[in-house]
Each structure stands twice: as structure tokens, then as C-alpha cells.
Amino acid sequence: MRIAFISPFFPLKGGIARFSGLLAEALREQRGDDVVPFAFRALFPDFIAQGAEAPLPEKVRLVLFNPFSWPETIQRLRSLKPDILLVSYWTGFLAPLFFVVRRLTRIKMVVLLHNLSSHESFFFEPFLQRLLAASADGVLTLSGAVSLEVKASMLDIPLLTLYHPVYEPEGEIPSLLEARRALNLDAHAPVLLFFGYVRHYKGLDIMLRAMPAILQREPALRLVVAGHFYEDVSLYRRLVDQLGISGSVDLSPGYVSAKRSALFFAAADAVVLPYRSATQSGVIPLAYGYGLPVIVTPEGALPEMVRPGETGWVARDRSPEGFADAVGEFLDKRETLSLMRPAIEAFRHEFSWEAFAASAGSFLETIAAGR
């Protein structure tokens, strides 16, 4: 098939850009599809957005917040005449663009739904979700939790529930000792990693409030936080000081490149996701790609991505006390973490990009054929 794919792509930063690039590559290699990316130059104004890792090609002109940039994309789609249009969706602000594109091109559209509801909701989001439902000919989700939302609000639209494939490491992985030396971490202490964008719903404060109880159990434990802070990092620094845990927490604010990511994951024993809310998370597949177990809250689809005691641990609730207990389970098993690697490896093979592309491609064909 010829698939037009509207989404963020590299060099824009963020997990969805990386996901889209890997999916396009897998569709080409697994099925031989002709995937034509329609990339964004920008999603939001500079004071909100992360920007790009490298200069964008001049031909990339689509800007989400500038409707005057949309007609060129519509004209390109009309000229291309793809069999199907695939679009990435994770925020209601995309709905007007996709509605206009679907109406003016009349190309059947499948929505790759990372989230139906934004993590920080706003009052007119239900209207934007209805706009999306009026545009979509099919919906592809990455978790059962999101599919339940779709079934409740987008009743008669064909739906396929898949999963978030595992991110394999990019480039060479340093040894644990090399990584800890580079990050000034003790070679033998337990190290937990909180990775990715720091936003309120991701619950870094829950993890910090759990630390005093964790440190009573294991005083040498270190928490490393690496990622861009959407909130004022000084708020977290003050909380660390108030809790008296400054000697056990390393904050590394800022966007983390792939090479730098390898350093953080190589140094860690486990990855923590103390989320207040979640659909799915790209951090879990990234952790599994490095062979690391995860510790998560029982929110959204996070438990769907964890096999308790085999690939990680699920806290009983999202309280600091509940999360501290889950970390305690990790500490009980730390000396035998190597025994978890076969289960994590099995997960990596089962949730591969090749398998994802095969299922997604068949669904796209079905929608394109009108079946």
C-alpha cells in the first residue's frame, strides 16, 4: 500500500517522533509498504515546545498551530493519492487539522491513538474528541485502557487494540561500571531511574515522598532523575531538601539524547514510573530494551505492560507508601535480578516492531478496502 503518515518525525524531539519513525521503517521492511511521511515543522509555539534535535528540512512546513500552513499539506495529499492516511493523535489540539484534512481530501483515515484524553485535560476537549470521531474511519490503540475509552465515545468505528513495541537501544551500551563512573554513582549501590519528561501526572513527587521509607530499608540507594522538566525544577529541589534526601537523589534536568540515555539506563538496576495517570508509556518498552525491570503504579495500561515478579512490580496504589513497598519488593529480589532477564527478553520478542507492523498493516488494508 501507499500510506501517507501525518505525525511528528525526527528531528523533532519526543517519544512520538521516535515511535513514528520506527513504525514507518517497520511497515516498509516487514510489508513493503510505501510510507510517505508528512512531518510537522512545529506542534506548538517555541515557548511551549521542545524544538528539534537538528535543523529541519526546508520542505517540512506543516505547523499545527498555524492553519495557514495546512493547505499545502492538503494539496500534497491530493497529488499523492495514497491508499490510506495514518495520523498520530495524543492531544485534542490535533483534531481540527485531521477533521479538515479528512473532509477536503476524502482519503480514508486511520487514527493511531496514543491517548484519547490529554493528561492535562481542558474544558472543550470533549468537543475535539467528537471532531476526531467524525473524521476517523478506523482507530488503532496501544492499550486496552485506551480502547475502552474509544468504545465508550466512538461507538461504531472499527478498532484494533495493539501494544507499544519495545525500543531497542541505539548504538553501543556502556558497561554498568563505565556508566556509573561517568555519572559519579557508587558501583555497588542500588540505582533507580526516573526517565523522560517530568510533568505532574508522572508523579515524580510521589517517588520523592517514598524515598525516606525506602532509604530506611536501603540507605545506599540512589534515585536518578533524567529528563526535561515541564514544571519549575526548583519546586522539586525544595521538596528534596525538605525531605532530607538530597544525598540520595540526582536531578539531571534537560532533554536527554539517545547517547546520553544509554548512559542512564546502563547505570540503573530498575526504572520507576510512579504515575498518577497513564494510558501506556514509552518508558517501559525503553527499559525492557535495555533489559531492565520496571516498578509502576496500577494506573491505566501500565499493569498491562508488566508481568509481576517477572518483568517488574506493580504497586498496590499510587501513594508514596504503596510505591515504597513496591520498591521494597525490588530490593528483596535485587541479588537475583539476572533471573528476570529471560522474561524481559521474551517480552522484547513478543512485542516487536515487526509483529506490530504486520498487524497494523493488515488493519490499514482492511480500512482502505472498506471492509
PyMOL commands that set and color helices and strands:
alter all, ss='L'
color gray80, all
select helices_A, chain A and resi 15-31+67-80+92-105+125-135+144-153+176-182+200-202+204-217+233-243+246-248+258-267+283-289+302-305+320-350+353-369
alter helices_A, ss='H'
color red, helices_A
select strands_A, chain A and resi 2-7+34-42+62-63+84-89+109-113+138-141+159-161+191-195+222-227+249-253+270-273+294-296+312-314
alter strands_A, ss='S'
color yellow, strands_A
deselect
rebuild
show_as cartoon
